[in-house]
Amino acid sequence: MTIDGELCSAVAAFDVEDPATGAVLGRAPDCTPELLDRAMSAAQRALQTWSGDPRLRRQALDECGVRLRAAADELAWLLTSEQGKPLTEARREVLGTARRFRLFARGESPQAATERVAGSLTEAWLRPKGVVAAITAANYPLWIALWKVGPALTAGNTVVLKPSPFTPLATLRFGQILNEVLPPGVLNVVTGGAELGRRMVAHPVPRHIAFTGSVETGSEVAGIATAGLKTTALELGGNDAAIILDDAVPEEITEDLFWAAFKNNGQICTAVKRVYAPARLYDRVVEALAARAKAAVVGDGRRPGVELGPLSNRGQHDRVAALVRDALERGARAAAGGLPDPDRGLFYEPTVLSGVPAHAPIVSQEQFGPALPVLRYDDLDEAVAAANASSFQLGASVWSSDPQRAAGTARRLAADAVWVNGHRTHSAKEPVGRTATGTAAPARPGFDLIHYLDVQPVLDYSSLGVIHHAEPA
């Protein structure tokens, strides 16, 4: 672990398994309450100097990006080995993380606002919240760490970071590399299980909690943080719907739709989790998606040409298997896949399900894995109502040969972001919505959207300071 700029082990450690083989890949320290106290105290001590020197922050964050890029091969190999994604995807994650650190270094926070009222001057400015406790998930360990650590450090906060116990190794190395640049205590990386996460949230030092994980755990985090009067940013689950209109050509959209659902084995909060296809195209949609699923190259992510690796941990693997088994017992048909691989690690065949009852858990819940239900509809209003019947829909998409018609349907969908003929394609010039399970706030009138995604996360890690100046008559 990295605590106060020093490498630190612990009395106990836990195994980290290779999801492709089931073998023990390595061991990570199990942080004790005493070591956590040391990390929190170090972050508290480092806060004043770090928050008071914007130039230091910009220089350090830029150099962090340089160091991460130089270590891309090492980090990508670690990431694939513990998480399972193909090596090309892991390298893309590392390089994207490095690039975004450098963008944060060059970004500027919004200027202070002033207002004159009744002979006085009011000045408002953004200041850091303090120590941030950040807890990340196993699907994108470094990318999610970036979106907590980068904005927090840019805004002048210090951080205690805990990765998922399923994927701690790349994040431990990430912390070591960054602490070659950052002052001691600015970024501390500790590892452990759920109990460590609870201690971090309840600890008296942090003033802000940044968490990515399940809805159930996020609810627990919110309760503990609220009791301590801490602010939170919770990125939880999603159940994104894709609606295919009756003028679409299934064979032309299959490739994009398949990867919108199956990239990273479906382990993305904004992946397509359910598809609604019109009755007259239904069989063609199922057939096209099933053919692509059967053609996908599944295997150890460290081997060339692999498209889908194993799921990241046993619990998630078994959850996907249980949801698919339940759907089949309810009368669904596996047009492709439908079974775990009995001879290898945590592999699960990319699965396309047809004839799934609308009330089946694999439709109403988030599977977060390589299993996609395709549901038939007879009336578009029916499909829109079904798509909107979810309490945690981060995104949605509409697929059509007529973009204008698709846009009209898109406006009826109650999701934070809706795409036409695509899914999960973000631009730095667009705002991002917030729900109870979202992460970024909607744009405000007059805000410069060109830098919106660069600045908005910094705002989330800032608090508002106000000074009222009495002016002489």
C-alpha positions as CSV (number, residue, x, y, z in Angstrom):
1,M,0.0,0.0,0.0
2,T,1.0,3.7,-0.2
3,I,0.6,5.6,3.0
4,D,2.1,9.0,3.6
5,G,4.3,8.6,0.5
6,E,5.8,5.3,1.8
7,L,5.3,1.7,0.8
8,C,3.5,-0.1,3.6
9,S,2.6,-3.8,4.0
10,A,0.2,-5.3,6.6
11,V,0.3,-8.3,9.0
12,A,-2.4,-10.1,6.9
13,A,-2.9,-10.3,3.2
14,F,-5.6,-11.8,0.9
15,D,-5.4,-13.7,-2.4
16,V,-6.1,-12.1,-5.7
17,E,-7.2,-14.7,-8.3
18,D,-6.6,-14.7,-12.1
19,P,-10.2,-15.0,-13.4
20,A,-9.0,-16.7,-16.6
21,T,-7.4,-19.6,-14.7
22,G,-8.6,-19.6,-11.1
23,A,-5.0,-19.6,-10.0
24,V,-3.7,-17.2,-7.3
25,L,-2.2,-14.3,-9.1
26,G,-0.8,-12.4,-6.1
27,R,-1.6,-11.2,-2.6
28,A,-2.7,-7.7,-1.4
29,P,-2.3,-6.2,2.1
30,D,-5.3,-6.3,4.3
31,C,-5.4,-2.8,5.8
32,T,-6.0,-2.6,9.6
33,P,-7.8,0.1,11.4
34,E,-4.5,1.5,12.6
35,L,-3.1,1.7,9.1
36,L,-6.2,3.4,7.9
37,D,-5.9,6.0,10.7
38,R,-2.3,6.6,9.4
39,A,-3.5,7.1,5.9
40,M,-6.3,9.5,6.9
41,S,-3.9,11.5,9.2
42,A,-1.4,11.7,6.3
43,A,-4.1,13.0,4.0
44,Q,-5.2,15.5,6.6
45,R,-1.7,16.8,7.1
46,A,-1.0,17.2,3.4
47,L,-4.2,19.1,2.7
48,Q,-3.1,22.6,3.6
49,T,0.0,22.7,1.4
50,W,-1.6,20.9,-1.5
51,S,-4.8,22.9,-1.5
52,G,-2.9,26.2,-1.3
53,D,-0.7,25.8,-4.3
54,P,-2.6,25.5,-7.7
55,R,0.7,25.7,-9.7
56,L,2.1,22.7,-7.8
57,R,-1.1,20.8,-8.5
58,R,-1.0,21.4,-12.2
59,Q,2.6,20.4,-12.5
60,A,2.2,17.3,-10.4
61,L,-0.9,16.1,-12.2
62,D,0.7,16.6,-15.6
63,E,3.7,14.6,-14.5
64,C,1.4,11.9,-13.2
65,G,0.0,11.5,-16.7
66,V,3.5,11.2,-18.1
67,R,4.5,8.5,-15.6
68,L,1.3,6.5,-16.2
69,R,1.8,6.5,-19.9
70,A,5.4,5.3,-19.5
71,A,4.1,2.4,-17.4
72,A,1.3,1.5,-19.8
73,D,2.6,-2.0,-20.7
74,E,3.2,-3.0,-17.0
75,L,-0.1,-1.7,-15.8
76,A,-2.1,-3.1,-18.7
77,W,-0.7,-6.6,-18.1
78,L,-1.5,-6.4,-14.4
79,L,-5.0,-5.1,-15.2
80,T,-5.8,-7.9,-17.7
81,S,-4.3,-10.6,-15.3
82,E,-6.6,-9.6,-12.4
83,Q,-9.7,-8.3,-14.2
84,G,-9.8,-10.4,-17.4
85,K,-10.4,-7.9,-20.2
86,P,-8.4,-8.2,-23.4
87,L,-4.9,-6.7,-23.2
88,T,-5.8,-4.2,-25.9
89,E,-8.7,-2.9,-23.8
90,A,-6.6,-2.8,-20.7
91,R,-3.9,-0.7,-22.5
92,R,-6.6,1.6,-23.8
93,E,-7.8,2.1,-20.2
94,V,-4.3,2.9,-18.9
95,L,-3.6,5.4,-21.8
96,G,-7.0,7.0,-21.3
97,T,-6.3,7.4,-17.6
98,A,-2.9,9.0,-18.4
99,R,-4.3,11.4,-20.9
100,R,-7.1,12.6,-18.7
101,F,-4.7,13.3,-15.8
102,R,-2.9,15.7,-18.2
103,L,-6.2,17.3,-19.3
104,F,-7.1,17.9,-15.6
105,A,-3.7,19.5,-15.2
106,R,-4.4,22.0,-18.0
107,G,-8.0,22.7,-17.0
108,E,-9.2,25.8,-15.2
109,S,-11.9,26.0,-12.5
110,P,-14.7,28.5,-12.9
111,Q,-13.9,32.0,-11.8
112,A,-15.2,33.5,-8.6
113,A,-18.5,35.4,-8.8
114,T,-19.2,38.8,-7.4
115,E,-22.4,40.7,-6.7
116,R,-23.0,44.2,-5.3
117,V,-26.2,44.6,-3.3
118,A,-27.2,47.4,-1.0
119,G,-23.8,48.9,-0.4
120,S,-22.0,45.5,0.0
121,L,-19.9,43.2,-2.1
122,T,-20.5,39.5,-2.1
123,E,-17.7,37.2,-3.4
124,A,-18.2,33.5,-4.0
125,W,-15.5,31.0,-4.8
126,L,-14.9,27.2,-5.0
127,R,-12.6,25.6,-2.4
128,P,-11.7,21.9,-1.8
129,K,-14.0,19.8,0.4
130,G,-11.0,18.3,2.3
131,V,-10.0,14.6,2.5
132,V,-11.9,12.4,0.0
133,A,-12.5,8.7,0.7
134,A,-12.7,7.0,-2.7
135,I,-13.9,3.4,-3.3
136,T,-13.7,1.9,-6.8
137,A,-15.1,-1.1,-8.6
138,A,-13.6,-4.1,-10.5
139,N,-14.9,-3.4,-14.0
140,Y,-12.6,-0.4,-14.8
141,P,-10.2,-0.2,-11.9
142,L,-7.9,2.6,-13.2
143,W,-10.4,4.6,-15.2
144,I,-12.8,4.8,-12.2
145,A,-9.9,5.7,-9.9
146,L,-9.0,8.5,-12.3
147,W,-12.5,10.0,-12.2
148,K,-12.3,10.1,-8.4
149,V,-8.6,11.0,-7.8
150,G,-8.1,13.3,-10.8
151,P,-10.9,15.8,-10.1
152,A,-10.4,15.6,-6.3
153,L,-6.7,16.5,-6.6
154,T,-7.4,19.2,-9.2
155,A,-9.8,20.9,-6.8
156,G,-7.1,20.8,-4.0
157,N,-8.4,17.8,-2.0
158,T,-6.3,14.9,-0.8
159,V,-7.4,11.3,-1.2
160,V,-7.5,7.9,0.5
161,L,-8.3,5.4,-2.3
162,K,-9.5,1.8,-1.9
163,P,-9.9,-0.5,-5.0
164,S,-12.1,-3.5,-5.3
165,P,-10.6,-6.5,-3.4
166,F,-11.0,-8.4,-6.7
167,T,-8.7,-6.1,-8.7
168,P,-6.3,-4.4,-6.3
169,L,-3.0,-5.0,-7.9
170,A,-3.0,-2.5,-10.8
171,T,-4.3,0.2,-8.4
172,L,-1.6,-0.5,-5.8
173,R,1.0,-0.1,-8.6
174,F,-0.9,3.0,-9.8
175,G,-0.5,4.5,-6.3
176,Q,3.2,3.7,-6.2
177,I,3.8,5.4,-9.6
178,L,1.8,8.5,-8.7
179,N,3.6,8.9,-5.4
180,E,6.9,9.2,-7.2
181,V,5.5,12.6,-8.2
182,L,2.9,13.7,-5.6
183,P,3.9,15.0,-2.1
184,P,3.5,12.6,0.8
185,G,0.0,12.1,2.0
186,V,-1.7,13.6,-1.1
187,L,-2.7,10.2,-2.4
188,N,-2.9,7.2,-0.1
189,V,-3.9,3.7,-1.5
190,V,-5.1,1.0,0.9
191,T,-6.6,-2.4,0.2
192,G,-9.1,-4.7,1.9
193,G,-12.6,-5.9,1.8
194,A,-16.1,-4.6,2.5
195,E,-15.3,-3.9,6.2
196,L,-12.4,-1.6,5.2
197,G,-14.8,0.3,3.0
198,R,-17.3,0.8,5.8
199,R,-14.5,2.1,8.1
200,M,-13.4,4.6,5.4
201,V,-17.0,5.9,5.0
202,A,-17.5,6.2,8.8
203,H,-14.1,7.6,9.6
204,P,-14.2,11.1,11.1
205,V,-11.5,12.6,8.8
206,P,-13.1,12.4,5.2
207,R,-15.6,15.1,4.3
208,H,-16.6,13.6,1.0
209,I,-17.2,10.0,-0.1
210,A,-16.8,8.9,-3.8
211,F,-18.1,5.4,-4.4
212,T,-18.7,3.2,-7.4
213,G,-20.4,-0.1,-7.0
214,S,-23.8,-1.8,-6.6
215,V,-27.0,-0.1,-5.8
216,E,-27.3,-2.2,-2.6
217,T,-23.8,-1.2,-1.3
218,G,-24.3,2.4,-2.5
219,S,-27.4,2.6,-0.3
220,E,-25.4,1.4,2.7
221,V,-22.6,3.9,1.9
222,A,-25.2,6.8,1.6
223,G,-26.6,5.9,5.0
224,I,-23.3,5.8,6.8
225,A,-22.1,9.0,5.1
226,T,-25.3,10.9,5.9
227,A,-25.0,9.9,9.6
228,G,-21.6,11.6,9.5
229,L,-22.9,14.7,7.6
230,K,-20.5,13.9,4.7
231,T,-21.3,14.6,1.0
232,T,-21.3,11.8,-1.5
233,A,-21.0,11.0,-5.2
234,L,-22.4,7.6,-5.9
235,E,-22.0,5.9,-9.2
236,L,-24.2,2.8,-9.0
237,G,-26.0,0.5,-11.4
238,G,-27.9,1.0,-14.7
239,N,-30.5,-0.9,-16.8
240,D,-30.1,0.8,-20.2
241,A,-32.7,0.0,-22.9
242,A,-32.2,0.0,-26.6
243,I,-35.3,0.4,-28.8
244,I,-35.1,-0.7,-32.5
245,L,-37.7,1.0,-34.7
246,D,-39.5,-0.9,-37.4
247,D,-37.6,0.9,-40.3
248,A,-34.2,-0.3,-39.0
249,V,-32.0,-2.8,-40.9
250,P,-31.0,-5.3,-38.3
251,E,-27.9,-6.5,-40.2
252,E,-26.6,-3.0,-40.4
253,I,-26.8,-2.2,-36.7
254,T,-25.8,-5.6,-35.3
255,E,-22.1,-4.9,-34.8
256,D,-22.6,-1.6,-32.9
257,L,-25.5,-2.9,-30.9
258,F,-23.6,-6.1,-30.0
259,W,-20.6,-4.1,-28.5
260,A,-22.9,-1.6,-26.8
261,A,-24.2,-4.6,-24.8
262,F,-21.1,-6.9,-24.6
263,K,-18.1,-4.7,-24.4
264,N,-16.1,-5.6,-21.2
265,N,-18.4,-8.6,-21.0
266,G,-21.3,-6.3,-20.3
267,Q,-19.6,-5.0,-17.1
268,I,-20.4,-1.4,-17.7
269,C,-23.0,0.6,-15.9
270,T,-24.2,2.2,-19.2
271,A,-24.1,-0.9,-21.3
272,V,-27.2,-1.9,-23.1
273,K,-29.0,-4.4,-20.8
274,R,-32.2,-5.0,-22.7
275,V,-33.3,-4.7,-26.3
276,Y,-36.8,-4.0,-27.6
277,A,-37.4,-5.1,-31.2
278,P,-40.6,-4.7,-33.3
279,A,-42.5,-7.8,-34.1
280,R,-41.9,-7.7,-37.8
281,L,-38.1,-7.5,-37.3
282,Y,-37.8,-9.5,-34.1
283,D,-36.6,-12.8,-35.5
284,R,-34.0,-11.0,-37.7
285,V,-32.7,-9.0,-34.7
286,V,-32.3,-12.1,-32.6
287,E,-30.7,-14.1,-35.4
288,A,-28.2,-11.3,-36.2
289,L,-27.2,-10.7,-32.6
290,A,-26.9,-14.5,-31.9
291,A,-24.7,-15.0,-34.9
292,R,-22.4,-12.2,-33.7
293,A,-22.3,-13.7,-30.2
294,K,-21.4,-17.1,-31.6
295,A,-18.6,-15.6,-33.6
296,A,-17.0,-13.7,-30.7
297,V,-13.5,-14.9,-29.7
298,V,-13.6,-15.7,-26.0
299,G,-10.5,-16.6,-24.1
300,D,-7.6,-15.4,-21.9
301,G,-7.3,-11.7,-22.4
302,R,-3.5,-11.9,-22.6
303,R,-3.7,-13.9,-25.9
304,P,-3.8,-12.1,-29.2
305,G,-7.2,-11.7,-31.0
306,V,-9.3,-12.4,-27.9
307,E,-12.5,-10.2,-27.9
308,L,-14.1,-11.2,-24.5
309,G,-12.3,-12.5,-21.5
310,P,-13.7,-14.0,-18.2
311,L,-16.0,-12.2,-15.8
312,S,-14.0,-10.3,-13.1
313,N,-15.1,-12.4,-10.1
314,R,-16.9,-15.5,-9.0
315,G,-19.9,-13.7,-7.5
316,Q,-20.7,-11.8,-10.7
317,H,-20.2,-15.0,-12.8
318,D,-22.6,-16.9,-10.6
319,R,-25.1,-14.0,-10.7
320,V,-25.2,-13.9,-14.5
321,A,-25.6,-17.7,-14.6
322,A,-28.5,-17.6,-12.1
323,L,-30.3,-14.9,-14.1
324,V,-29.9,-16.8,-17.4
325,R,-31.0,-20.0,-15.8
326,D,-34.1,-18.3,-14.3
327,A,-35.0,-16.8,-17.7
328,L,-34.8,-20.2,-19.4
329,E,-36.9,-21.8,-16.7
330,R,-39.5,-19.1,-17.4
331,G,-39.7,-20.1,-21.1
332,A,-36.9,-18.0,-22.7
333,R,-34.7,-19.5,-25.4
334,A,-31.0,-19.1,-25.7
335,A,-30.4,-18.2,-29.3
336,A,-26.7,-18.1,-28.4
337,G,-24.8,-19.1,-25.4
338,G,-26.6,-19.7,-22.2
339,L,-24.0,-21.7,-20.3
340,P,-20.8,-21.1,-18.3
341,D,-17.6,-22.7,-19.6
342,P,-17.2,-25.7,-17.3
343,D,-13.5,-26.2,-18.1
344,R,-12.0,-22.7,-17.6
345,G,-12.0,-20.0,-15.0
346,L,-14.8,-17.5,-14.9
347,F,-15.8,-17.6,-18.6
348,Y,-19.4,-17.3,-19.6
349,E,-20.6,-17.7,-23.2
350,P,-21.9,-14.5,-24.7
351,T,-25.7,-15.1,-24.5
352,V,-28.6,-13.7,-26.5
353,L,-32.1,-14.6,-25.1
354,S,-35.4,-14.5,-26.9
355,G,-38.9,-15.0,-25.6
356,V,-38.0,-13.6,-22.2
357,P,-41.0,-12.6,-20.0
358,A,-41.1,-8.9,-19.4
359,H,-41.2,-9.5,-15.6
360,A,-38.2,-11.8,-15.5
361,P,-35.3,-10.6,-13.2
362,I,-32.9,-10.5,-16.1
363,V,-35.1,-7.7,-17.6
364,S,-36.0,-5.8,-14.4
365,Q,-32.6,-6.1,-12.8
366,E,-29.0,-5.3,-13.9
367,Q,-27.2,-8.5,-15.1
368,F,-23.8,-6.7,-15.5
369,G,-22.6,-9.5,-17.7
370,P,-22.6,-11.1,-21.1
371,A,-26.3,-12.0,-21.3
372,L,-28.7,-9.9,-23.3
373,P,-32.6,-10.3,-23.4
374,V,-34.3,-9.3,-26.6
375,L,-38.0,-8.5,-26.1
376,R,-40.7,-8.2,-28.8
377,Y,-43.1,-5.3,-29.0
378,D,-46.2,-4.7,-31.2
379,D,-46.7,-1.0,-30.5
380,L,-44.0,1.7,-30.1
381,D,-45.8,3.3,-27.1
382,E,-45.6,-0.1,-25.4
383,A,-41.9,-0.3,-26.0
384,V,-41.3,3.3,-24.7
385,A,-43.4,2.5,-21.5
386,A,-41.4,-0.7,-21.0
387,A,-38.1,1.0,-21.5
388,N,-39.0,3.7,-19.0
389,A,-40.2,1.2,-16.4
390,S,-36.9,1.2,-14.5
391,S,-35.7,3.2,-11.5
392,F,-32.1,3.2,-12.5
393,Q,-31.7,3.9,-16.2
394,L,-28.5,5.9,-16.9
395,G,-28.8,5.8,-20.6
396,A,-30.9,4.5,-23.5
397,S,-30.7,4.4,-27.3
398,V,-33.0,4.3,-30.4
399,W,-32.0,2.6,-33.6
400,S,-33.6,3.6,-36.9
401,S,-33.0,4.3,-40.6
402,D,-34.7,7.7,-40.0
403,P,-32.6,9.7,-37.5
404,Q,-35.3,12.4,-37.1
405,R,-38.0,9.9,-36.3
406,A,-35.6,8.2,-33.9
407,A,-34.9,11.5,-32.2
408,G,-38.6,12.0,-31.6
409,T,-38.7,8.7,-29.8
410,A,-35.5,9.5,-27.9
411,R,-37.1,12.5,-26.3
412,R,-39.8,10.3,-24.8
413,L,-37.3,8.1,-22.9
414,A,-36.7,8.9,-19.2
415,A,-32.9,8.3,-19.2
416,D,-30.1,10.7,-18.4
417,A,-28.5,10.3,-21.9
418,V,-30.2,9.0,-25.0
419,W,-28.3,8.1,-28.2
420,V,-29.6,7.6,-31.8
421,N,-28.0,4.8,-33.8
422,G,-25.2,4.4,-31.2
423,H,-24.8,3.9,-27.4
424,R,-22.3,5.2,-24.9
425,T,-20.6,7.6,-27.3
426,H,-19.7,10.7,-25.3
427,S,-18.3,14.0,-26.5
428,A,-16.4,16.5,-24.4
429,K,-18.9,19.1,-25.7
430,E,-22.0,17.6,-24.2
431,P,-23.4,17.7,-20.7
432,V,-24.1,14.6,-18.7
433,G,-27.2,14.1,-16.5
434,R,-27.5,13.1,-12.9
435,T,-30.0,10.7,-11.2
436,A,-29.8,8.9,-7.9
437,T,-27.3,6.6,-9.6
438,G,-25.6,9.1,-11.9
439,T,-22.3,10.9,-11.4
440,A,-22.4,14.3,-13.2
441,A,-24.8,17.2,-12.9
442,P,-26.8,18.8,-15.8
443,A,-25.4,21.8,-17.6
444,R,-26.5,25.2,-16.3
445,P,-27.6,28.1,-18.6
446,G,-24.6,29.9,-20.0
447,F,-22.1,27.3,-19.0
448,D,-19.3,26.7,-21.5
449,L,-20.1,23.2,-22.7
450,I,-16.8,22.9,-24.6
451,H,-15.0,22.3,-21.3
452,Y,-18.0,20.9,-19.5
453,L,-16.8,17.4,-18.8
454,D,-13.4,18.6,-17.8
455,V,-14.7,21.1,-15.3
456,Q,-17.8,19.5,-13.9
457,P,-16.1,16.7,-11.9
458,V,-14.0,19.4,-10.3
459,L,-17.1,21.2,-9.2
460,D,-18.4,17.9,-7.6
461,Y,-15.3,17.9,-5.4
462,S,-15.5,21.5,-4.4
463,S,-17.6,23.4,-1.9
464,L,-18.7,27.0,-2.1
465,G,-17.1,29.7,0.0
466,V,-18.7,33.2,0.4
467,I,-17.4,36.4,1.7
468,H,-19.6,39.5,2.3
469,H,-17.7,42.8,2.2
470,A,-19.4,45.8,3.8
471,E,-18.5,48.9,1.7
472,P,-18.3,52.4,3.1
473,A,-21.2,54.7,2.2
